[in-house]
Amino acid sequence: MFEKILFPTDFSDVAKKALSFVKQLRTAGAEEVTVMHVLDQSSLDTLSAIRSVPDYLTIEKDLEARASEEMKFIENELKEVGYKVTTRIEKGFPIREILRIADEGNFSVIVIGSHGKSNIQEMLLGSVSEKVVRKAKNPVLVVKR
């Protein structure tokens, strides 16, 4: 039923819970997972406005390095349960990038946490996940807190 999964993550606790669901889908016949993380362009733009260019570039590289470490951990966990795993770190606006990758791949389902890391997202009832549900052409499994 769900052979190929797109798993966008912000490394939050809810995303970790969603990862558990992705693992469980392996027993239901899922074979491939694309794990993606988006370096949020709006956060990067804010940083560039308050930091000098060398500071901004250092911070961006640090964010990429941390994301890469987290992605490697998730990739290993998924490979342990038998998945073929692809990882992607994108830079842009999360909703746009998730939908773009979803459109590019032939995904059976998108598995996403209901809320992200930021308090603003929590006040807006998980704005990214809500927009993915509304705009994605694929089925979406939203994992609650």
VOLUMLUM-840106 format. One line per 4 residues: number of its first residue (from 1); their letters; for each residue y, x, z negated of N, C-alpha, C. Coordinates in Angstrom, 1 decimal. Layout:
# VOLUMLUM-840106
NUM	A	Y/X/Z/Y/X/Z/Y/X/Z  ...
# end
This chain:
# VOLUMLUM-840106
1	MFEK	-1.2/0.8/0.0/0.0/0.0/0.0/1.3/0.9/0.0  1.4/1.7/-1.0/2.5/2.7/-1.1/2.0/4.1/-0.8  2.0/4.5/0.4/1.5/5.8/0.8/2.5/6.9/0.6  3.8/6.6/1.0/4.8/7.6/1.0/6.0/7.1/0.1
5	ILFP	6.4/7.9/-0.9/7.4/7.5/-1.9/8.6/8.4/-1.8  9.8/7.7/-1.9/11.0/8.5/-2.1/11.4/8.3/-3.6  11.6/9.4/-4.2/11.9/9.4/-5.7/13.2/10.1/-5.9  14.4/9.4/-5.9/15.7/10.0/-6.2/15.7/10.2/-7.7
9	TDFS	16.2/11.3/-8.2/16.3/11.6/-9.6/17.6/12.3/-10.0  18.1/11.9/-11.1/19.3/12.6/-11.7/18.9/13.3/-13.0  17.6/13.4/-13.2/16.9/14.1/-14.3/17.2/13.4/-15.7  17.7/12.2/-15.7/17.9/11.5/-16.9/16.6/11.0/-17.5
13	DVAK	16.7/10.5/-18.7/15.5/9.9/-19.4/14.8/8.8/-18.6  15.7/8.0/-18.0/15.1/6.8/-17.3/14.4/7.4/-16.0  15.0/8.4/-15.4/14.4/9.0/-14.2/13.0/9.6/-14.6  12.9/10.2/-15.8/11.6/10.7/-16.3/10.6/9.6/-16.5
17	KALS	11.1/8.5/-16.9/10.2/7.3/-17.1/9.8/6.9/-15.7  10.7/6.9/-14.7/10.3/6.5/-13.3/9.3/7.5/-12.8  9.4/8.7/-13.1/8.4/9.7/-12.7/7.0/9.3/-13.1  6.9/8.8/-14.3/5.6/8.3/-14.8/5.0/7.2/-13.9
21	FVKQ	5.9/6.3/-13.4/5.4/5.3/-12.5/5.0/5.9/-11.1  5.7/6.9/-10.7/5.3/7.6/-9.4/3.9/8.2/-9.6  3.7/8.8/-10.7/2.4/9.4/-11.0/1.3/8.3/-11.0  1.6/7.2/-11.5/0.6/6.1/-11.6/0.3/5.5/-10.2
25	LRTA	1.3/5.6/-9.3/1.1/5.1/-7.9/0.1/6.0/-7.2  -0.2/7.1/-7.6/-1.2/8.0/-7.0/-2.6/7.3/-7.0  -2.9/6.7/-8.2/-4.2/6.0/-8.3/-4.3/4.8/-7.4  -3.1/4.3/-6.9/-3.1/3.1/-6.0/-3.1/3.5/-4.6
29	GAEE	-3.3/4.8/-4.3/-3.4/5.3/-2.9/-2.2/6.0/-2.4  -1.1/6.2/-3.2/0.0/6.9/-2.7/-0.4/8.4/-2.5  0.1/9.0/-1.4/-0.3/10.4/-1.0/0.9/11.4/-1.0  2.1/10.9/-0.6/3.2/11.8/-0.5/4.4/11.3/-1.3
33	VTVM	5.2/12.3/-1.8/6.4/12.0/-2.5/7.5/13.0/-2.0  8.6/12.4/-1.7/9.8/13.2/-1.5/10.7/13.0/-2.7  10.9/14.1/-3.5/11.8/14.1/-4.7/13.2/14.6/-4.2  14.2/13.8/-4.5/15.5/14.2/-4.1/16.5/14.1/-5.3
37	HVLD	17.5/15.0/-5.3/18.6/15.0/-6.2/19.8/15.2/-5.4  20.9/14.5/-5.8/22.2/14.6/-5.2/23.2/15.2/-6.1  23.8/16.3/-5.6/24.9/16.9/-6.3/26.1/16.0/-5.9  26.6/15.3/-6.9/27.6/14.3/-6.7/28.9/14.8/-6.2
41	QSSL	29.3/14.5/-5.0/30.5/15.0/-4.4/31.8/14.6/-5.2  31.8/13.4/-5.7/33.0/13.0/-6.5/33.2/13.9/-7.7  32.1/14.3/-8.4/32.2/15.2/-9.5/32.6/16.6/-9.1  32.1/17.0/-7.9/32.5/18.3/-7.4/34.0/18.3/-7.0
45	DTLS	34.4/17.2/-6.4/35.9/17.1/-6.0/36.7/17.2/-7.3  36.3/16.5/-8.4/37.1/16.6/-9.6/37.2/18.0/-10.1  36.0/18.7/-10.1/36.0/20.1/-10.5/36.9/21.0/-9.7  36.9/20.7/-8.4/37.8/21.6/-7.5/39.2/21.4/-7.8
49	AIRS	39.6/20.2/-8.3/41.0/19.9/-8.5/41.5/20.6/-9.8  40.5/20.9/-10.7/41.0/21.5/-12.0/40.6/22.9/-12.2  39.8/23.4/-11.2/39.3/24.8/-11.3/39.8/25.6/-10.1  39.8/26.9/-10.3/40.1/27.8/-9.1/38.9/27.8/-8.2
53	VPDY	39.1/28.3/-7.0/38.0/28.3/-6.0/36.8/29.1/-6.5  37.0/30.4/-7.1/35.8/31.1/-7.6/35.1/30.4/-8.7  35.8/29.7/-9.6/35.2/29.0/-10.7/34.4/27.8/-10.1  35.0/27.1/-9.2/34.4/26.0/-8.6/33.0/26.4/-7.9
57	LTIE	33.1/27.5/-7.1/31.9/27.9/-6.4/30.8/28.3/-7.4  31.2/29.0/-8.5/30.2/29.4/-9.5/29.6/28.2/-10.2  30.4/27.2/-10.5/29.9/26.0/-11.1/28.9/25.2/-10.2  29.3/25.1/-8.9/28.5/24.5/-7.9/27.1/25.2/-7.8
61	KDLE	27.2/26.5/-7.7/25.9/27.3/-7.7/25.1/27.1/-8.9  25.7/27.0/-10.1/25.0/26.8/-11.3/24.3/25.4/-11.3  25.0/24.4/-10.8/24.5/23.1/-10.7/23.3/23.1/-9.8  23.4/23.7/-8.6/22.3/23.8/-7.7/21.1/24.5/-8.3
65	ARAS	21.3/25.6/-9.0/20.2/26.4/-9.7/19.5/25.5/-10.7  20.3/24.8/-11.5/19.7/23.9/-12.5/18.9/22.8/-11.9  19.4/22.2/-10.8/18.7/21.2/-10.1/17.4/21.7/-9.5  17.5/22.9/-9.0/16.3/23.5/-8.4/15.2/23.8/-9.4
69	EEMK	15.6/24.2/-10.6/14.6/24.4/-11.7/14.0/23.1/-12.1  14.8/22.0/-12.2/14.3/20.7/-12.6/13.3/20.2/-11.5  13.7/20.4/-10.3/12.9/19.9/-9.1/11.6/20.6/-9.1  11.5/21.9/-9.4/10.3/22.7/-9.4/9.3/22.1/-10.5
73	FIEN	9.9/21.8/-11.6/9.1/21.2/-12.7/8.5/19.9/-12.2  9.3/19.0/-11.6/8.8/17.7/-11.2/7.8/17.9/-10.0  8.1/18.8/-9.1/7.1/19.1/-8.0/5.8/19.5/-8.6  5.8/20.4/-9.6/4.5/20.8/-10.1/3.7/19.7/-10.8
77	ELKE	4.5/18.8/-11.5/3.8/17.7/-12.2/3.1/16.8/-11.1  3.8/16.5/-10.0/3.3/15.7/-9.0/2.1/16.3/-8.3  2.2/17.6/-8.0/1.1/18.3/-7.4/-0.2/18.3/-8.3  0.0/18.3/-9.6/-1.1/18.3/-10.5/-1.9/17.0/-10.4
81	VGYK	-1.3/15.9/-10.0/-2.0/14.6/-9.9/-2.4/14.4/-8.4  -2.2/15.4/-7.5/-2.7/15.3/-6.2/-1.8/14.9/-5.1  -0.5/14.9/-5.3/0.5/14.5/-4.3/0.8/15.7/-3.4  1.1/15.3/-2.2/1.8/16.3/-1.3/3.3/16.0/-1.6
85	VTTR	4.1/17.1/-1.9/5.4/16.9/-2.4/6.4/17.7/-1.5  7.5/17.0/-1.2/8.7/17.6/-0.6/9.9/17.4/-1.5  10.7/18.5/-1.7/11.9/18.3/-2.5/13.1/18.6/-1.7  14.2/17.9/-2.1/15.5/18.0/-1.4/16.6/17.9/-2.4
89	IEKG	17.5/18.8/-2.2/18.8/18.8/-3.0/19.9/18.6/-2.0  20.6/17.5/-2.1/21.6/17.1/-1.2/23.0/17.2/-1.9  24.0/17.3/-1.1/25.4/17.3/-1.7/26.1/16.1/-1.0  26.7/15.2/-1.8/27.3/14.1/-1.2/27.5/13.0/-2.3
93	FPIR	27.6/11.8/-1.8/27.7/10.6/-2.7/26.3/10.0/-2.8  25.8/9.9/-4.1/24.4/9.5/-4.3/23.9/8.4/-3.5  24.6/7.3/-3.5/24.1/6.1/-2.8/24.0/6.4/-1.3  24.9/7.0/-0.7/24.9/7.3/0.7/23.7/8.2/1.0
97	EILR	23.5/9.3/0.2/22.5/10.2/0.5/21.1/9.6/0.3  20.9/8.8/-0.7/19.6/8.1/-0.9/19.3/7.2/0.2  20.3/6.4/0.7/20.0/5.5/1.8/19.8/6.3/3.1  20.5/7.4/3.3/20.3/8.2/4.5/18.9/8.8/4.5
101	IADE	18.5/9.4/3.4/17.1/10.0/3.4/16.1/8.9/3.5  16.3/7.7/2.9/15.4/6.6/3.0/15.3/6.1/4.5  16.4/6.1/5.2/16.3/5.7/6.6/15.7/6.8/7.5  15.8/8.1/7.1/15.2/9.1/7.9/13.7/9.2/7.8
105	GNFS	13.2/8.9/6.6/11.8/9.0/6.3/11.1/7.7/6.6  9.9/7.7/6.7/9.1/6.4/6.8/8.5/6.1/5.4  9.3/5.8/4.5/8.9/5.6/3.1/8.4/4.2/2.9  7.3/4.1/2.1/6.7/2.8/1.7/7.5/2.2/0.6
109	VIVI	8.1/3.0/-0.2/8.8/2.5/-1.4/9.8/3.6/-1.9  10.8/3.1/-2.5/11.8/4.0/-3.3/11.6/3.7/-4.7  11.3/4.7/-5.5/11.1/4.5/-7.0/12.4/5.1/-7.7  13.1/4.3/-8.4/14.4/4.8/-9.0/14.5/4.3/-10.4
113	GSHG	15.2/5.0/-11.3/15.5/4.6/-12.6/16.6/3.6/-12.6  16.6/2.7/-13.6/17.6/1.6/-13.6/19.0/2.1/-13.9  19.2/3.2/-14.6/20.5/3.7/-15.1/20.5/5.2/-14.9  21.7/5.7/-14.6/21.8/7.2/-14.5/22.3/7.8/-15.8
117	KSNI	22.8/9.0/-15.7/23.2/9.8/-16.9/24.6/9.3/-17.4  25.5/8.9/-16.5/26.8/8.7/-17.0/27.0/7.4/-17.7  27.9/7.4/-18.7/28.2/6.1/-19.4/28.8/5.1/-18.5  29.6/5.5/-17.5/30.2/4.6/-16.6/29.1/3.8/-15.8
121	QEML	28.1/4.5/-15.4/27.0/3.9/-14.7/26.3/2.9/-15.6  26.2/3.2/-16.8/25.5/2.3/-17.8/26.3/1.1/-17.9  27.7/1.2/-18.0/28.5/0.0/-18.1/28.4/-0.9/-16.9  28.2/-0.3/-15.8/28.1/-1.0/-14.5/26.7/-1.4/-14.2
125	LGSV	25.8/-1.4/-15.2/24.4/-1.8/-15.0/23.7/-1.0/-13.9  23.9/0.3/-13.9/23.2/1.2/-13.0/23.7/1.0/-11.6  25.0/1.4/-11.3/25.6/1.1/-10.0/24.8/1.7/-8.8  24.2/2.9/-9.0/23.5/3.5/-7.9/22.2/2.7/-7.6
129	SEKV	21.5/2.5/-8.6/20.2/1.7/-8.4/20.4/0.3/-7.9  21.5/-0.3/-8.4/21.8/-1.7/-8.0/22.2/-1.7/-6.5  22.9/-0.7/-6.0/23.3/-0.6/-4.6/22.1/-0.2/-3.7  21.2/0.6/-4.2/20.0/0.9/-3.5/19.2/-0.3/-3.3
133	VRKA	19.0/-1.1/-4.3/18.3/-2.4/-4.2/18.9/-3.3/-3.2  20.2/-3.4/-3.2/20.9/-4.3/-2.2/20.9/-3.8/-0.8  21.0/-2.5/-0.6/21.2/-2.0/0.7/20.0/-1.3/1.4  19.0/-1.0/0.7/17.9/-0.3/1.2/17.0/-1.2/2.1
137	KNPV	16.5/-0.6/3.2/15.6/-1.4/4.0/14.2/-1.3/3.5  13.9/-0.4/2.6/12.6/-0.2/2.0/12.4/-1.0/0.8  11.2/-1.3/0.4/11.0/-1.9/-0.9/11.5/-0.9/-2.0  12.0/-1.4/-3.1/12.5/-0.6/-4.2/11.9/-1.0/-5.5
141	LVVK	11.3/0.0/-6.2/10.8/-0.2/-7.5/11.8/0.4/-8.5  12.4/-0.5/-9.3/13.4/0.0/-10.3/12.7/0.0/-11.7  12.8/1.1/-12.3/12.1/1.3/-13.6/13.2/1.2/-14.7  13.0/0.2/-15.6/13.9/0.0/-16.7/13.8/1.0/-17.8
145	R	14.8/1.1/-18.6/14.8/2.0/-19.8/13.6/1.8/-20.6
# end
